[in-house]
Structures are given as C-alpha cells and as structure tokens.
Amino acid sequence: MKRFYYLLIGFILFSCEPTKITRVWADKEVMPKKYKKILVLGLLTEKEVELSDKIENYVADNLREMGYLTLASNKIFTPGTLNKNDTAAAMSMLLKNGFDAVLTIVLLDKKKEPYYVPGKITDNPRSGDYSRFDKYYNAVAERIYAKGYYGEETKYIWENNFYDLYNKKMIYSARSRSFDFASMEVLAKNYGFLMAKSLVEKNILKSPGSEED
C-alpha cells in the first residue's frame, strides 16, 4: 500500500497533466464501501484495443494498490464474451464471477488538434531598457515576427461510470480529456492514477487503510 502512495506522490510532482477530469457526478446518498471484486471494462473500438488494454491494466493496478481486488476485463474475458446485444447474459456472467462493481471506460471522441509555438517567448516583458519607444518597439517586434511552427496533438474525451452491481445502479460518472503528447503508455498510466484517486475523493471507495466492513 505504501508503494501506491509513493507512486501517487511521484505522479503529482512530475506529471504535466496530460489527463484532466473536467466533470464529475457522484451519488451523494451512497456511502463509501469496500467492494469485494471490481471489473475495469474498456468500451473502445477494435482499432483502439491496445490503448483500451493499457488503460484497463493501469486502472486495475492502481485500485489493487489501494487494496481492492480489481481485474482488467482483457485479462479474464476473451473479446466478444460480454455480448453487447445480450446485457442480461453479461450481467449474469459478471455476478457469477463474483464481481460486485464495474468501472467502465468509454472513448467518446478522438481528434487531432493543431497548436502553434511562437519562435521567441519571454515571460519578463520588462527585462530590457524600454524607457524609449524605439527600443521597446524593436524588442517587441523581434519577438512577434520570429518564425514559429505548428504542431499537432491528439485530444481524447473520456467517460467513466462506476456501477454497483448488487444495487443495480450507477453511483459515479466522470468526463475527462487527455493528450498523448508523450506516449500511449504515459497516457494510460496517468489515466489510471487519476481514476483511482477520484473514486476515493468522491467517496465511492473507502480510502487505503480504512477499517474493513
């Protein structure tokens, strides 16, 4: 459990926030509890299987670090096992396998977005002798007209829902956005930390070290 805290501290200190939660809803009538077995289920297209598996694995790993028996769906179910056209059968299978909660991961949108990097930037506009207009004008013009460049990054919009299977209802929902400026691995890793932390902060899961039910 200590390892989870060390990893979390490292994440807070060194992360450039590639993923950020933008909206959260939690059922205020629900008390935080210790679930016996949680399934992390990614609902992405076949083209995003690799990303889905990575995120499932990191979310599950972080919840296990908190003391929860959590499994990624890609580790126990073959593709197509949870048939989207037969929700009753899927629900029955989850309960039969001992799951009492499911955290879903859905990719709502993915698109390329351009960004511009100026050629010359300074965060101290008064760093020179600007007492004369000509000096100020020349200094500003040098920054403005320096050649910059355009880049492109991928923006992901996510939705996460947490379902209590025995009460048969959703008790948590979050929207988030992320950018893969580093790598798919970094995106998935940071996403895993964020989701695990949010579920505790919103009183869905009991925090590490709390008394057992």
Buried (B, 14 or more C-beta within 10 A) or exposed (E): EEEBEEBBEEBEEEBEEBBEBEEBEBBEEBEBBEBEBBBBBBBBEEEBEEBBBBBBBBBBBBBBBBBBBBBBBBEEBEEEEBEEEEEEEBBEBBEEEEBBBBBBBBBEEBEEEEEEEEEEEEEEEEEEEEEEEEEBEEBBEEEEEEEEEEEEEBEBBBBBBBBBBEEEEBBBBBBBBBBBEEEBEBBBBBBBBBBBBBBBEBBBBBEBEEEEE
